[in-house]
Amino acid sequence: METLNAAELLAALGHESRLAIFRLLVEAGPAGVNASAIGEQLGMAPATLSFHLAHLSRVGLIAGERESRFIHYSANFATMDELIAFLTSNCCQGEACLPKTTCCDTTEKRRGKTGKNP
């Protein structure tokens, strides 16, 4: 991942509403959540929600898939994984210095393949 791309992703997550949307979608997992349910859970007006969803989609943090007349949104876990790897690569010259992230210090652990919850 390039620095400019990482900066764009972090800027998108730097807004309180977009961060809340992204975290909700991460918690929902690959199945995602439809737009109206996101709005209800976060108490956002449809136009505001649409604006933030479009921004997160544009930078590649989330993806929307149409189902009938609804759009299901889900987090793009590959992009999130790349961003986490970019932020933590070569951290502290290879020393374990991030105790809260040791539970998810590999791709397999971040994706839950070990059976542990990060």
C-alpha positions in Angstrom: 0.0 0.0 0.0 1.3 3.4 -0.9 1.4 6.3 1.6 -1.0 8.4 -0.4 -3.6 5.6 -0.5 -3.2 5.0 3.3 -3.7 8.7 3.9 -6.9 8.7 1.8 -8.3 5.7 3.8 -7.4 7.3 7.1 -8.9 10.6 6.1 -12.2 8.8 5.2 -12.2 7.2 8.7 -11.3 10.5 10.3 -15.0 11.6 10.3 -17.1 10.4 13.3 -20.0 9.3 11.2 -17.9 7.4 8.7 -15.9 5.7 11.4 -19.2 4.6 13.1 -20.5 3.2 9.8 -17.3 1.3 9.2 -17.1 -0.1 12.7 -20.8 -1.3 12.4 -20.0 -3.0 9.1 -16.9 -4.6 10.5 -19.0 -6.0 13.4 -21.6 -7.3 10.9 -19.0 -9.3 9.1 -19.1 -10.4 5.4 -22.9 -10.6 5.4 -23.1 -6.8 5.8 -26.1 -4.6 6.6 -28.6 -2.9 4.4 -28.5 0.9 4.2 -31.8 1.5 6.1 -30.7 -0.7 9.0 -27.4 1.3 9.2 -29.3 4.5 9.3 -31.7 3.2 12.0 -28.9 1.9 14.2 -26.8 5.0 13.9 -29.7 7.5 13.9 -28.7 9.1 10.6 -30.9 10.8 8.0 -31.0 9.0 4.7 -29.3 11.8 2.7 -26.4 12.1 5.3 -26.0 8.3 5.4 -25.9 8.1 1.6 -23.2 10.8 1.4 -21.0 8.9 3.9 -21.6 5.5 2.3 -20.6 6.9 -1.0 -17.4 8.3 0.4 -16.4 5.0 2.1 -17.3 3.2 -1.1 -15.2 5.6 -3.2 -12.0 5.0 -1.2 -12.6 1.2 -1.2 -13.3 0.6 2.5 -16.8 -0.7 1.9 -18.8 -2.3 -0.9 -22.5 -2.2 -1.7 -24.4 -5.0 -3.4 -27.9 -4.5 -4.6 -30.5 -7.0 -3.5 -33.9 -6.3 -5.0 -34.6 -2.7 -4.0 -32.1 -2.6 -1.1 -28.4 -2.2 -1.0 -26.4 -4.4 1.4 -23.1 -2.8 2.5 -20.2 -4.7 3.9 -16.7 -3.8 5.0 -13.9 -4.5 2.5 -11.8 -6.6 4.8 -8.9 -6.9 2.3 -8.5 -3.2 2.3 -8.8 -3.0 6.1 -6.1 -5.7 6.3 -3.8 -3.9 4.0 -4.2 -0.7 6.0 -3.5 -2.4 9.3 -0.4 -4.1 7.8 0.8 -0.8 6.4 0.4 1.0 9.8 2.1 -1.8 11.7 4.9 -2.9 9.3 8.3 -2.6 10.8 6.9 -1.3 14.0 9.5 -0.8 16.8 12.2 -2.6 14.8 10.4 -5.9 15.0 9.8 -5.8 18.8 6.4 -6.6 20.3 5.3 -3.1 21.4 1.6 -3.1 20.7 0.0 -5.3 23.4 -3.6 -4.7 22.2 -2.7 -5.9 18.7 -0.8 -9.0 19.5 -4.0 -11.0 19.3 -4.3 -10.0 15.6 -0.7 -9.7 14.5 -1.0 -12.0 11.5 -3.5 -12.0 8.6 -4.9 -15.3 9.8 -5.5 -14.0 13.3 -7.1 -10.8 12.0 -9.4 -12.9 9.8 -10.3 -15.2 12.7 -8.9 -18.3 11.2 -7.3 -19.4 14.5 -10.6 -19.5 16.3 -9.7 -16.6 18.5 -11.6 -13.3 18.5 -9.4 -10.3 18.1 
